[in-house]
Amino acid sequence: MRVDVAILAGADNTGRLSEVSDAKYEAMVEIGGKPMVEWVLDGVLSAKSVDRVVIVGPSDALQPIVDRKNIGDKVLVVERGGDLFDNVMVGLSEIADGRKAMIVAGDAVFIKGESLDGFVAMCARDPAEVHYAVVAREAIEAEFPGVERTYVRLADGTVTGGNVFMVDPPVVRKNHDIIRKALDMRKNPVALGSLLGLPIIVKYLLGRLSIADAERRVWNKLRLRGRGVIVPYSDIGVDIDKPSDVELALRMLA
């Protein structure tokens, strides 16, 4: 399966990363002499399954990165919108209907091309309209010991949300209200479960909720074919959003 990619790199540096960098944008926080978004772009470009890349963010900062790589028209920079979901929509507007779109966080600096290829292959084997990568806690801690992540305890195991998901662009446009809410609640499992109803929350609190349960509920409630994909790629599960993450990246990448 061939895919196009939208890298989301639109956040201002007004959160915890501002404690360690005076860069204007999070995507431009440097790790080992390279802005974070360039680490992500290099990983994406090394994936064999990727055709075209759209980077959504401040074009004045991002375009020079693309220009100096001399990669022709494979990468397009488009100006960011408002919040995270707006930037998703900006990116998808540049990807043709009928193409699979892989959304990648602009701070996922550890991303490797072979991991993205593996995720694409797993999605192709189990077709759906939306695929969301999740990573087992054991895989994260084996490669990134001590890293702080938000984990959820499911019947399938303890997992964290990945920094990659795959969508059919028309499906996102059709379900934009619920997907916007889901993105807003992505770091609060109970709030996220509330979108799917009380039985899902109860199962989650009891540790009995499975990915298959959530998939069935999404279909019954939204008529949307979603899949949670447990991937063995720890690099998909770690991003950079606080000073300790920067220290980790400097140790591993610089």
C-alpha positions as CSV (number, residue, x, y, z in Angstrom):
1,M,0.0,0.0,0.0
2,R,1.3,3.5,-0.9
3,V,0.4,6.5,1.3
4,D,0.8,10.2,1.5
5,V,1.9,11.8,4.8
6,A,0.9,15.0,6.6
7,I,3.4,16.1,9.3
8,L,1.8,18.3,11.9
9,A,4.3,21.0,12.9
10,G,2.1,24.0,13.7
11,A,2.4,24.5,17.5
12,D,3.9,27.7,19.0
13,N,6.6,27.1,21.6
14,T,4.5,28.2,24.6
15,G,4.4,25.0,26.6
16,R,7.0,23.2,28.6
17,L,9.6,23.1,25.8
18,S,9.9,26.9,26.2
19,E,11.9,26.1,29.4
20,V,14.7,24.7,27.4
21,S,14.5,26.5,24.0
22,D,13.7,30.0,22.9
23,A,12.6,28.8,19.5
24,K,9.4,30.5,18.3
25,Y,7.8,27.2,17.2
26,E,8.0,23.7,18.8
27,A,8.9,22.2,15.5
28,M,12.1,24.4,15.5
29,V,13.4,23.3,18.9
30,E,16.8,21.9,18.1
31,I,18.0,18.4,19.0
32,G,21.7,17.8,18.2
33,G,21.8,20.8,15.8
34,K,18.6,19.9,13.8
35,P,15.1,21.2,14.4
36,M,12.7,18.5,15.6
37,V,10.6,18.6,12.5
38,E,13.7,17.8,10.4
39,W,14.3,14.6,12.4
40,V,10.7,13.7,11.7
41,L,10.9,14.6,8.0
42,D,14.1,12.5,7.5
43,G,12.4,9.5,9.1
44,V,9.3,9.9,6.9
45,L,11.3,10.3,3.8
46,S,13.2,7.1,4.5
47,A,9.9,5.1,4.4
48,K,9.5,3.1,1.2
49,S,5.7,3.2,1.4
50,V,5.5,7.0,1.3
51,D,4.9,8.9,-1.9
52,R,4.3,12.6,-1.0
53,V,4.7,14.6,2.2
54,V,2.8,17.7,3.4
55,I,4.2,19.6,6.3
56,V,1.7,21.8,8.1
57,G,3.2,24.7,10.1
58,P,4.7,28.1,9.9
59,S,5.9,28.2,6.3
60,D,8.5,30.9,6.9
61,A,10.4,28.6,9.3
62,L,9.7,25.3,7.5
63,Q,10.3,26.1,3.8
64,P,14.1,26.7,4.2
65,I,14.4,23.3,5.7
66,V,12.8,21.7,2.7
67,D,14.7,23.9,0.2
68,R,18.1,23.0,1.5
69,K,17.3,19.3,1.2
70,N,16.9,19.6,-2.6
71,I,14.1,17.0,-2.7
72,G,12.1,18.4,-5.5
73,D,8.3,18.4,-5.3
74,K,8.0,15.4,-3.0
75,V,7.5,17.7,0.0
76,L,5.0,20.5,0.2
77,V,4.9,23.1,3.0
78,V,1.5,24.6,3.8
79,E,0.7,27.3,6.2
80,R,-0.9,26.1,9.5
81,G,-4.5,26.7,10.6
82,G,-5.7,27.2,14.1
83,D,-5.7,24.2,16.5
84,L,-4.5,20.6,16.1
85,F,-7.6,19.5,14.2
86,D,-7.5,22.5,11.9
87,N,-4.0,21.5,11.0
88,V,-5.1,18.0,10.3
89,M,-7.7,19.4,7.9
90,V,-5.2,21.7,6.2
91,G,-2.9,18.7,5.6
92,L,-5.7,16.5,4.3
93,S,-6.8,19.2,1.9
94,E,-3.6,18.6,0.0
95,I,-4.1,14.8,-0.2
96,A,-6.4,13.5,-2.9
97,D,-9.5,11.5,-2.0
98,G,-8.8,7.9,-2.7
99,R,-5.3,8.1,-1.2
100,K,-4.5,6.9,2.3
101,A,-3.2,9.7,4.5
102,M,-0.8,9.0,7.3
103,I,-0.7,11.7,10.0
104,V,2.6,12.0,11.8
105,A,3.3,14.3,14.8
106,G,5.9,16.9,14.2
107,D,7.7,16.1,17.5
108,A,8.1,12.3,17.0
109,V,11.8,12.7,16.4
110,F,12.6,9.0,16.9
111,I,10.4,7.9,13.9
112,K,12.1,5.5,11.6
113,G,11.1,4.7,8.0
114,E,11.0,1.0,8.5
115,S,8.6,1.4,11.5
116,L,6.3,3.5,9.3
117,D,6.5,0.9,6.6
118,G,5.6,-1.8,9.2
119,F,2.6,0.2,10.3
120,V,1.4,0.7,6.7
121,A,1.7,-3.1,6.1
122,M,-0.3,-3.9,9.3
123,C,-3.0,-1.4,8.2
124,A,-3.1,-3.0,4.7
125,R,-3.7,-6.4,6.2
126,D,-6.7,-5.2,8.2
127,P,-8.5,-2.6,6.2
128,A,-10.4,0.2,7.9
129,E,-11.3,3.9,7.5
130,V,-9.2,5.0,10.4
131,H,-6.1,3.1,11.9
132,Y,-4.6,4.4,15.2
133,A,-1.2,3.1,16.3
134,V,-0.7,2.1,19.9
135,V,2.4,0.8,21.5
136,A,2.8,-1.6,24.5
137,R,4.4,-0.2,27.6
138,E,6.9,-3.0,27.6
139,A,8.2,-2.0,24.1
140,I,8.5,1.6,25.2
141,E,10.4,0.9,28.4
142,A,12.7,-1.6,26.7
143,E,14.1,1.1,24.4
144,F,13.4,4.3,26.3
145,P,13.7,3.4,30.0
146,G,12.4,6.0,32.3
147,V,10.5,8.0,29.6
148,E,7.2,9.5,30.9
149,R,4.2,8.5,28.9
150,T,0.4,8.4,29.4
151,Y,-0.5,4.7,29.6
152,V,-3.9,3.1,29.6
153,R,-4.6,-0.4,31.0
154,L,-6.7,-2.5,28.5
155,A,-7.6,-6.1,28.4
156,D,-5.0,-6.3,25.6
157,G,-2.2,-5.0,27.8
158,T,-1.0,-1.6,29.0
159,V,-0.4,0.7,26.0
160,T,0.3,4.3,25.0
161,G,-1.1,6.1,22.0
162,G,1.3,6.4,19.1
163,N,2.2,9.5,17.2
164,V,0.9,8.1,13.9
165,F,-2.5,7.4,12.5
166,M,-3.9,6.5,9.1
167,V,-7.2,7.9,7.6
168,D,-9.3,8.1,4.5
169,P,-9.6,11.9,4.1
170,P,-13.3,11.9,3.2
171,V,-14.1,10.0,6.4
172,V,-12.4,12.7,8.5
173,R,-14.4,15.5,6.8
174,K,-17.6,13.6,7.3
175,N,-17.0,13.0,11.0
176,H,-15.1,16.2,11.7
177,D,-17.0,17.1,14.9
178,I,-16.4,13.8,16.8
179,I,-12.8,13.5,15.5
180,R,-12.1,17.0,16.7
181,K,-13.4,16.1,20.2
182,A,-11.4,12.9,20.2
183,L,-8.2,14.8,19.4
184,D,-8.9,17.3,22.1
185,M,-9.4,14.5,24.7
186,R,-6.5,12.3,23.4
187,K,-4.5,12.5,26.7
188,N,-7.5,11.9,29.0
189,P,-8.7,8.2,28.6
190,V,-11.8,8.6,30.7
191,A,-13.0,11.7,28.8
192,L,-12.2,10.0,25.5
193,G,-14.2,7.0,26.6
194,S,-17.2,9.3,27.4
195,L,-17.6,9.9,23.6
196,L,-18.5,6.2,23.3
197,G,-20.8,5.9,26.3
198,L,-20.9,4.7,29.9
199,P,-20.4,1.0,29.2
200,I,-17.0,1.8,27.6
201,I,-16.0,3.9,30.6
202,V,-17.0,1.1,33.1
203,K,-15.1,-1.5,31.2
204,Y,-12.1,0.7,31.1
205,L,-12.1,1.5,34.8
206,L,-12.4,-2.2,35.5
207,G,-9.5,-3.0,33.2
208,R,-11.7,-5.1,31.0
209,L,-11.9,-2.9,27.9
210,S,-10.4,-4.4,24.8
211,I,-9.4,-2.7,21.6
212,A,-12.0,-4.8,19.9
213,D,-14.7,-3.5,22.3
214,A,-13.8,0.1,21.4
215,E,-13.8,-0.7,17.7
216,R,-17.3,-2.3,17.9
217,R,-18.6,0.7,19.8
218,V,-17.2,3.1,17.3
219,W,-18.9,1.2,14.5
220,N,-22.3,1.0,16.4
221,K,-22.3,4.6,17.4
222,L,-20.6,6.3,14.4
223,R,-20.7,3.8,11.6
224,L,-17.0,4.4,11.3
225,R,-14.6,1.5,10.7
226,G,-11.8,2.1,13.1
227,R,-8.9,-0.1,14.1
228,G,-6.5,0.1,17.0
229,V,-3.2,-1.3,15.8
230,I,-0.7,-2.5,18.4
231,V,2.6,-2.0,16.8
232,P,6.0,-3.3,18.0
233,Y,7.8,-0.1,17.1
234,S,8.7,1.9,20.2
235,D,9.9,4.9,18.1
236,I,6.2,5.5,17.1
237,G,5.2,5.8,20.8
238,V,7.6,8.6,22.0
239,D,7.4,12.3,21.3
240,I,9.1,15.4,22.7
241,D,6.9,17.7,24.7
242,K,8.8,18.4,28.0
243,P,12.4,19.1,29.1
244,S,13.1,15.5,30.2
245,D,12.2,14.4,26.7
246,V,14.7,16.8,25.2
247,E,17.4,15.4,27.5
248,L,16.5,11.9,26.3
249,A,16.7,12.9,22.7
250,L,20.0,14.6,23.2
251,R,21.4,11.4,24.7
252,M,20.0,9.1,21.9
253,L,20.2,11.3,18.8
254,A,22.9,13.9,19.3
